[in-house]
């Protein structure tokens, strides 16, 4: 009898999965697991590894962040930028790729190794909900679009292969189910998916392959925190110093993309110093004054490109999940000026938001040009990270992908 019940439950799950529109998860900044191979000719210390033959996890592997090894880690994951060519590259001898493209292994947890899997969980709660409650099946109806977020400068996505890989994954999901795909982007994954739909995909292709766009906490106008990250570093959820985080993020076009921009931030100071205030329009000058010519140059390419694309409608049914229940940073005061130094920074102005992204950015979808397809805002009451595990958000997703008849 138990075998019959188990078989019935299995067949029911398979049947429900077959009828589901596939979901393709697009993660945010820092939220794809990264792997490396390397054959370095030089390292910061004699004890740093020079050669790794097979793909090995580098982001994140907490043992790599031990005090005596962290310089080795930073040297491996740092992005280098060429001002003259507008090109990004890894440390010489290093290869890095996103883990488990198409699957959930590169999304579920930052450090998938036991016992740290639960401690560094990312999209695991959301994945569990989709699989256990809605019947989604990994690589059959549920897909993960992991990417090397270090190299995700918006003006490079067309040429660095990231959008082409997304094409292949969408078409694979469609082929397996015969149904169009929901793109679900969280945090930076939301503007990433939006840019993919507005700048890369033809209208006829979208009508065939895309069921809709679902965004969770999308920073469509950027966030002040991104400026702080590359200017001074950040105390993040991993045991690494602010100075090391600054070294990792200071040449990332993806971080420049996530800085405040657009009409919602017009005239608002993002960074205040004893000498002057810097608004979103002054960010290139901020990094020039702060002796960061690489980030100033990166912004000179990223800002015009994003300005041309930010107002384009995605051209598919769109569902914007956001929260305004948390106090969220808007303006930082840097007492030592734009060089930041080692002194403490302070937040001197805030806005409602989700604790990471302010309302000015979350609601920037209102500046999109009109489209015939619906754009549905869905306000929830959780914060930027907790929405991945929040029952209210899960129920909103259920109602989108499994609407009541």
C-alpha positions in Angstrom: 0.0 0.0 0.0 2.8 2.4 0.9 4.5 1.7 -2.4 1.3 2.5 -4.3 0.9 5.8 -2.4 4.6 6.7 -3.1 4.2 5.9 -6.8 1.0 8.0 -7.0 2.8 11.0 -5.3 5.7 10.6 -7.7 3.5 10.5 -10.8 1.4 13.4 -9.5 4.6 15.5 -9.1 5.8 14.6 -12.5 2.5 15.4 -14.1 2.3 18.8 -12.3 5.9 19.6 -13.3 5.2 18.9 -16.9 2.4 21.5 -16.9 4.5 24.2 -15.4 6.0 27.1 -17.3 9.8 26.8 -16.7 11.5 29.3 -14.4 15.0 30.5 -15.0 16.6 32.1 -11.9 19.0 35.0 -12.6 20.9 35.8 -9.4 22.3 39.1 -8.0 25.8 40.5 -7.5 28.1 38.1 -5.7 25.3 35.4 -5.7 26.7 32.9 -8.2 29.3 30.4 -6.9 32.5 30.8 -8.9 35.1 28.1 -9.8 38.8 28.6 -10.8 41.6 26.9 -12.6 45.0 28.5 -12.5 48.6 28.4 -13.6 50.1 31.6 -12.1 53.6 32.7 -12.6 53.6 35.0 -9.5 51.7 35.1 -6.2 51.6 37.5 -3.3 53.2 35.0 -0.9 55.3 31.9 -1.4 52.7 29.7 0.2 49.9 30.7 -2.2 48.8 28.1 -4.7 50.1 28.7 -8.2 48.6 25.7 -10.0 45.1 24.2 -9.8 44.4 21.8 -12.7 40.7 21.0 -12.2 37.8 23.5 -11.6 37.7 24.2 -7.9 35.4 26.5 -5.9 36.9 29.9 -5.1 33.7 31.9 -4.4 33.0 30.9 -1.8 35.3 28.6 0.0 35.6 29.9 3.6 38.9 28.2 4.3 40.4 30.5 1.6 39.6 33.4 3.8 41.8 32.4 6.7 44.0 35.4 7.7 47.2 33.9 6.2 45.5 32.9 2.9 43.2 35.9 2.2 45.9 37.7 0.1 46.0 34.7 -2.1 42.2 34.7 -2.5 42.1 38.4 -3.3 44.8 38.0 -5.9 42.8 35.2 -7.6 39.4 36.9 -7.7 40.4 40.5 -8.4 39.3 42.0 -11.8 41.8 44.1 -13.7 40.6 46.8 -16.0 42.4 48.3 -19.0 41.5 52.0 -19.4 42.7 52.2 -22.9 40.7 49.3 -24.3 37.7 49.2 -21.9 38.5 45.5 -21.3 38.3 43.4 -18.1 40.6 40.5 -17.4 41.5 38.1 -14.6 44.8 38.0 -12.9 47.4 36.5 -15.3 47.2 32.7 -15.3 43.7 32.6 -13.7 40.5 31.2 -15.3 37.1 31.7 -13.5 33.7 30.5 -14.4 30.2 30.4 -12.8 29.4 27.0 -11.3 26.7 24.6 -12.5 25.2 26.8 -15.2 21.7 25.6 -15.8 21.4 23.8 -12.4 20.9 24.9 -8.8 24.3 24.0 -7.4 25.8 27.4 -8.1 22.8 29.2 -6.5 21.6 27.2 -3.5 24.4 28.2 -1.1 27.6 30.3 -1.4 29.7 27.5 0.1 27.9 24.3 -0.8 30.2 22.2 1.4 28.8 20.7 4.6 28.5 22.1 7.3 28.6 25.6 5.8 25.8 25.0 3.2 23.1 26.1 5.7 25.2 29.0 7.0 25.8 30.5 3.6 22.4 29.8 2.0 21.5 32.0 -0.9 18.5 31.0 -3.0 18.0 27.7 -1.2 14.8 28.6 0.5 13.3 29.8 -2.8 14.5 26.7 -4.6 13.1 24.5 -1.9 9.7 26.2 -2.2 9.6 25.9 -6.0 10.6 22.3 -5.9 8.8 21.0 -2.9 5.6 23.1 -2.9 5.1 23.9 -6.6 6.6 20.7 -8.2 9.4 22.3 -10.1 12.3 20.0 -11.1 15.9 21.0 -11.5 17.0 21.2 -15.1 13.6 20.1 -16.3 11.4 23.0 -15.3 13.8 25.0 -13.0 17.0 26.4 -14.3 19.8 28.6 -12.9 21.5 31.2 -15.0 24.7 31.6 -13.0 27.2 34.0 -14.3 30.6 35.5 -13.4 29.2 38.7 -11.8 32.7 40.1 -11.5 32.7 40.5 -15.3 29.1 41.5 -15.8 29.6 45.1 -17.0 26.4 46.0 -18.8 28.2 47.3 -22.0 30.0 43.9 -22.3 27.1 41.4 -21.9 26.5 41.2 -25.6 30.1 40.6 -26.4 31.3 38.5 -23.5 28.9 35.6 -24.2 26.7 36.0 -21.2 23.5 36.9 -23.2 24.3 34.1 -25.7 24.4 31.5 -22.9 21.1 32.8 -21.6 19.6 32.3 -25.1 20.7 28.7 -25.1 19.3 28.1 -21.6 15.9 29.6 -22.4 15.6 27.6 -25.6 16.6 24.4 -23.7 13.9 25.0 -21.1 11.3 25.7 -23.8 12.3 22.5 -25.7 12.0 20.4 -22.6 8.5 21.6 -21.8 7.0 23.1 -24.9 6.1 26.1 -22.7 7.5 29.7 -22.6 9.8 30.6 -19.7 9.6 33.0 -16.8 12.8 34.9 -16.1 13.0 35.5 -12.4 15.7 38.0 -11.4 16.7 38.9 -7.8 18.7 42.1 -6.9 21.1 42.8 -9.8 19.6 39.8 -11.6 16.5 42.0 -12.2 18.2 44.7 -14.3 20.3 42.0 -15.8 17.2 40.2 -17.1 15.6 43.5 -18.0 18.6 44.5 -20.1 18.6 41.1 -21.8 15.0 41.5 -22.9 15.4 45.2 -24.0 18.7 45.1 -25.8 19.3 41.6 -27.0 16.1 39.6 -27.7 14.0 40.2 -30.8 10.3 40.7 -30.3 9.2 37.6 -32.2 11.7 35.5 -30.1 10.3 36.9 -26.9 6.7 36.2 -27.9 7.6 32.6 -28.4 10.0 31.8 -25.6 9.2 34.2 -22.7 6.1 33.9 -20.5 7.1 36.9 -18.4 9.6 38.7 -16.2 9.5 38.4 -12.4 11.8 40.7 -10.4 12.5 40.5 -6.7 14.1 43.7 -5.1 15.3 45.0 -8.5 17.6 48.0 -8.2 16.5 49.5 -11.5 18.0 52.8 -10.5 21.0 51.5 -8.6 21.8 51.7 -4.9 24.0 53.9 -2.8 25.6 50.9 -1.2 27.3 50.0 -4.5 29.2 53.3 -4.4 30.3 52.7 -0.9 31.5 49.2 -1.7 34.0 50.3 -4.3 35.0 53.5 -2.6 35.6 52.2 0.9 34.8 48.5 0.9 32.1 46.9 2.9 31.5 44.7 5.9 29.7 41.8 4.2 28.5 38.5 5.5 31.8 36.8 5.0 34.9 37.2 7.2 36.9 39.5 4.9 38.1 43.0 5.7 36.6 46.1 4.1 40.0 46.9 2.5 40.0 43.5 0.8 36.4 43.9 -0.4 37.4 47.3 -1.8 40.3 45.7 -3.7 38.0 43.0 -5.1 35.2 45.4 -6.2 37.1 48.5 -7.3 37.4 47.5 -11.0 34.0 45.8 -11.5 31.8 47.2 -14.2 28.9 45.4 -12.5 29.4 47.5 -9.4 29.5 50.6 -11.5 26.2 49.5 -13.0 24.6 49.2 -9.6 25.5 52.7 -8.5 22.6 55.3 -8.3 21.5 56.7 -11.6 18.6 58.1 -13.5 16.0 60.8 -12.9 14.9 59.5 -9.6 18.2 60.4 -8.0 18.6 63.8 -9.8 20.3 66.4 -7.5 20.5 64.0 -4.5 23.9 63.7 -2.8 25.1 60.1 -2.7 28.4 60.9 -1.0 29.1 63.9 1.1 32.6 65.1 2.1 34.0 68.1 4.0 34.9 69.6 0.6 31.7 69.0 -1.5 28.7 66.8 -2.2 28.6 64.2 -5.0 25.3 63.4 -6.7 24.7 60.5 -9.0 25.7 62.7 -11.9 29.0 63.4 -10.2 30.2 59.9 -9.6 32.9 60.0 -12.3 34.3 63.1 -10.6 34.0 61.4 -7.2 36.4 58.6 -8.3 38.7 61.0 -10.1 39.0 63.0 -6.9 39.4 59.8 -5.0 42.4 58.7 -7.0 40.5 55.8 -8.7 40.9 56.6 -12.4 39.9 53.0 -13.4 36.4 53.3 -11.8 36.0 56.8 -13.3 36.8 55.4 -16.7 34.5 52.4 -16.2 31.6 54.8 -15.3 32.3 56.8 -18.4 31.3 53.7 -20.4 28.7 52.2 -18.2 26.6 55.3 -17.4 25.9 56.4 -21.0 25.1 52.8 -22.0 22.7 52.3 -19.1 21.1 55.7 -19.7 20.1 54.6 -23.2 18.6 51.3 -22.1 17.0 51.9 -18.7 13.8 53.3 -20.0 13.1 50.6 -22.5 10.1 48.3 -21.6 10.9 44.6 -21.4 8.1 43.8 -23.9 6.7 40.8 -21.8 4.3 40.6 -18.9 6.3 41.9 -15.9 5.8 41.4 -12.2 7.8 43.8 -9.8 8.0 42.4 -6.3 9.5 45.1 -3.9 9.4 46.2 -0.3 9.4 49.7 1.3 9.4 48.7 4.9 13.1 49.1 5.8 15.2 52.1 6.4 17.7 52.2 3.5 20.9 54.2 2.9 20.9 57.1 0.6 23.7 59.5 1.5 27.1 58.6 3.1 29.4 61.0 4.8 33.1 60.4 4.2 35.1 62.5 6.7 38.4 61.9 5.0 37.1 62.9 1.6 36.7 60.8 -1.6 39.9 58.8 -0.9 37.9 57.4 2.0 40.9 56.5 4.1 40.5 54.3 7.1 38.1 56.5 9.1 34.5 55.5 9.7 31.8 56.5 7.3 28.3 57.4 8.4 24.9 57.4 6.8 23.4 60.9 7.0 20.3 60.4 4.8 18.0 57.5 4.3 14.9 56.5 2.4 12.2 53.9 2.7 13.3 50.7 0.8 14.1 47.1 1.4 17.2 47.7 3.5 19.6 47.6 0.5 17.7 49.3 -2.4 15.9 52.6 -1.8 12.4 53.3 -3.1 13.8 55.8 -5.7 15.4 52.8 -7.4 12.9 50.1 -6.7 10.2 52.2 -8.3 12.3 53.3 -11.3 10.3 50.9 -13.4 7.7 53.7 -13.5 10.1 55.6 -15.9 9.9 52.8 -18.5 8.1 53.6 -21.7 4.7 52.1 -21.9 4.1 48.6 -23.3 1.0 46.6 -24.3 1.8 43.9 -21.8 1.0 44.4 -18.1 3.5 45.7 -15.6 2.2 44.6 -12.2 3.8 46.0 -9.0 3.6 43.7 -5.9 4.5 45.3 -2.6 5.6 43.0 0.2 6.8 43.6 3.8 10.2 41.9 4.0 13.8 43.0 3.3 16.1 42.5 0.3 17.6 39.2 1.3 14.8 37.8 3.4 12.4 38.0 0.5 14.0 34.8 -0.9 12.6 32.9 2.1 9.5 34.9 2.8 6.1 33.1 2.6 4.4 36.3 1.3 6.9 36.5 -1.6 6.5 32.8 -2.2 2.7 33.1 -2.4 3.1 36.0 -4.8 5.3 33.8 -7.0 2.8 31.0 -6.8 0.0 33.3 -8.0 2.0 34.5 -10.9 3.2 31.1 -12.2 0.1 29.1 -11.2 -2.7 31.6 -11.4 -6.1 30.4 -10.1 -8.5 29.6 -12.9 
